[in-house]
Amino acid sequence: MTTQIVYLNGKFQPLEEARVPVLDRGFIFGDGVYEVIPVYSRRPFRLDAHLARLQDSLDGIQLANPLARPAWNTHIARLIAEAPWEDQGIYLQVTRGPAPRDHAFPAHVEPTVFLMPMPLTPPGATLVETGVAAITRPDNRWLRCDLKSVSLLANVLLRQAAVEADCAETLLIRDGLLTEGSTSSVFAVLEGVLVAPPPSTLVLPGVTHDVVLELAAELGLPNTHRPIPESELRLAEEIWLTSSTKEVLAVTRLDGTAVGDGRPGPVFRRMHAAYQRYKQTTMRGTG
């Protein structure tokens, strides 16, 4: 069995040996942020965009970036090279570090920096062909969903609601409008136009989301950002989920009701094909 190597606070070590203090503020308060970077054929996908989003999250919680960009690049490259998977995800997390328990920021503390490779498996052919089911729930998360915070209890509970309903995702509604999924961005095809909720503090900026919009432009698909009322969502011709792990996946049932004709729609099929071509050419450098 291959030993999984991780990075923790300046040291590469086996995962089973990695330890953080119990007073780490990430453990006590959820005081930290994270990223997940997909890797295809050992090539990190849009590394600059992911590290830029990490920087935005760090700025949002007033935590100085503990590593310079070259150091991030070097550590990520080493983990990719030493991991046993050609396709993988690099999970990285930065917390404010260990300090006596007090809500206020400690005056002097070293941040905790953790990086870990994980296997990356895209949705299987059956899911792509049949689509997945989703449910809706009120979006009861905090008001800074644009920060990729490790404080994910609300997302965990919303995702668990989907699991208990035998569904793939929970779509979130706040003040009558779609925001996103518990673990994904959401698109809807409405009267032939690809629509996504507008950027705001209530929505996490999505790297895969941005790729989909770039591909839509290349395909000549009309697209826009605008508010999506729940009533419109329920009448959508197509609904898609996008994320680093889901890639692009069609929702074919929402709260037990068919989306469109209950099968992945024609716009989704064009986008999925384009995304797979993009993976082969740009992500893998083949094709």
N, C-alpha and C positions, 0 to 999 in steps of 0.2 A: 504494500500500500504506500503510495507516494505521500510524503509529508507535505502538508500545506503550509507554505511560508507566508507570514504577514509582516507588516511593518508597524511598530509601536514605539513612538517617542525616540526615534533615532536608531532603533535596533531592528534588524530582520531576524525573525525567530519562528519556530513552529507555532502554529495556532494554539495548540494545547498548552503551550507555555506562556502565552501572552496574558498579562494581568494588569488591571488598573485599580487604584485605591478605591475603597468603598465611599470615600468622601469626594470623589470626582463629581463635579457639578453636573456633568452629563447624566450620571446615575441618580443624584439627589434631586435635581431640578429639571432634567431634560434640557440643560443649558448648553446647546451645541447645535451644529448643522452637519449636513451630510450631502454626498453626491453618489451617484452610480453611473459609471462610465462603461458603455458597451465596448467590447473588443471583438473584432472579426478577423480571423486569420492572423491573430496577434497584432492587429493594428487598432489602436484606440480610436473610437468614433467621435469626431468633433471634440477633441480634447480641449481646445481653446474655449469653445462655448461652454463646456461643463465647468472648467476652472473659472471662467468669468461668472457663471451662475453661483459657484461656490463663493467667490469674492463678494457678490451682491448679498448673499445670505450672511456672510461674516460681517459685512458693513451694517446689515440690518439689525444684528444683535450686538453691535459695538465691540467686536472682537477682532483684534489685529491678526492678519494672516500670519501664521507662524512660520511659513516656508516661502521662499522666493520661487518664482515660476520655474527656473531651471531645476531646483530641488524636487518640486512636484513631478516634473517630467522624468527626472532620473529615477525616482523611487517607483513611479508607475511603470516605467519601462522594465525595471528589474523584476517587479512582481509578475508582469506579463510573461517575461522570458522564463521565469522559474516555475510558473503554474503549469499543470499538466494538460490544460485545455487550449485548443486552438481558438475557440470562441469562448469568451468569458466576460464577466462583469467585474470591474474594480470598484469596490465599495470603499469610500473614504469618509472619515468622520473627524470633526474637530470640536472639542468641548473646551470650556473655559478652564478646565483643569481642577485638580484637587485643592480644597481649601476648607477651613472650618465652616460648618453649616450656617449660612446667613444669606438672606435673599439678595442683599446688595453685593455689587461686584467686589471681589477681594482686591486689595491694592497691589499685591505682588503675587502672581501665580503663573506657572508655566502651563500653557494649553496642552491638552492631550491630543495627539495626532495618531490616527489609526487608519491603516489601509489594508484591505483584504481582497484577494481574488476569489471569484465564485464562478461556477459553471453557468453558461448562458445558453438557454434552449429556447428557440423561437416557437410560436404557436404551431402545433402540428397541422398536417394537411386536412384532417377532419374538421378541426375548428375553423380553418380558413374557408372550407367548402360549405359548412353548415351555419357558421356564425355562432354567437353565444347569447345567453340570456342575461338580462340585467334588471335591477329593481331601482326605484327611486326612493330617496329619503331626504328629510330636511337637512340642509347643510348647517350643522351645529358646531363647526370648528371655530377656532379663534379668527381674528380679523386680519392676520398677516400670513395668509396662505401663500403669498408670493415668496416667502422665505422657506427654504428647504430645511426645516427644523427637525431635530430628533424627537421633539415633543409630538408624538404621533398617536396618542391614545384615541382621539376622536376618529382618526382615519382607521385605526385598528378595529374599533367597534363598528364602524360603517362597513368595512370590508367583511367583518364577521357576519354581519346581517346578510350580505350576499351569499356567503358560504352556507349559512343556515337555510337560505332559500334556494340552494342548489343553482346559484347563478355565478357568473364570472366577475361581476362588478356592480357597485352601487353608484348611481348617478345622483348628484347632489343638487338640490333646489334651495335657493335662498331668496326670500322676498319674491317668490313666483318666477324666478329666472334660473336657468341652468348655470352652474359654475363649472364643475368638472366632475371626474370620478374620484372615488376614494383613493385610487392608485394610478390614475391615468388622466390624460386630456381627452376631451370629447369634441367630435365634429358631428354636424347634422347636414344632410342634403335636404334643402327646402326649396321646392319649385325649381329644381335643377341647379341651385347654387350651393356650393360648399360653404357652410357657415360655422364659425367658432365664436364662443363668448369673447368679448373684448378683454384686452389685458387690464388687470386691476390688482389691487392688493388681495383680492379674494380668490385669485387664480395663480397657480404656480406656472411660471414660464416654462414651456416644454421644448427641449431640443429636438425630439422626434416630431413634435407639433410643427416646428419651423421647417423641418425637412419636407413634411407633407405639403405645406404651403408652397415651398419652392417647386416641388414636383407638380403641384396643381397648376402653377404658372406655366411650366414647361409643357404640360398636357393641354393647355388652353382651357382649363376648367374655371369657370367663374367662381370667385371666392371672396369672402368678406368676413370681417369681425363685426359682430353686432349682438345686442342682447337677444337671447333665445327664451321667450316665455315658455313655461311648462306646457301650455296648451299647444304651442307650435311643435314642441319636441314630440308630443304624442301623435302628431300628424306627419312627422318627418317621413320622407321616402326612404332615407337611409340614416343610420346612426353608426358612428365609428368610435372605437377606442384607440388611442395612440400612447405609446410609452416605450422606454428602452427595451423592456422585456416583451411587451405585447406586439411591438412594431405597429402594424395597422390591422385592426380586427373589427369585423362587422358585428353589431348588435342586431339580432334578428327577432328577439322577443323582449318587450319592456313591460314589466309588471304583469306578465302573463299574456300580453296582447302582441300579436305579430307586428313587426315593423315592416312597412311596405307589404310585400307578398310573403314575408316570413323567410326569405332567403337573402344572402348577400346580394346587393344590387349591382347594376352595371357600372356605376361610378366607382364603387368600392373595388370592383374587379380590375378596372383600369388603374386605379391607384395602387392596389396591391402588386400588380405586375410591374408597375413603374418602380415601386419601392424595392422589389426583388432585383430588378436590373441595377438599381442604384447600389444595392448591397454588393453585387458582384463586381461592378466597375469601380465605384468610388471607395467603398469600404474594404473590399478584398483586393482591389487592384487587378482583377481578372476580367475575362469576358470580352 
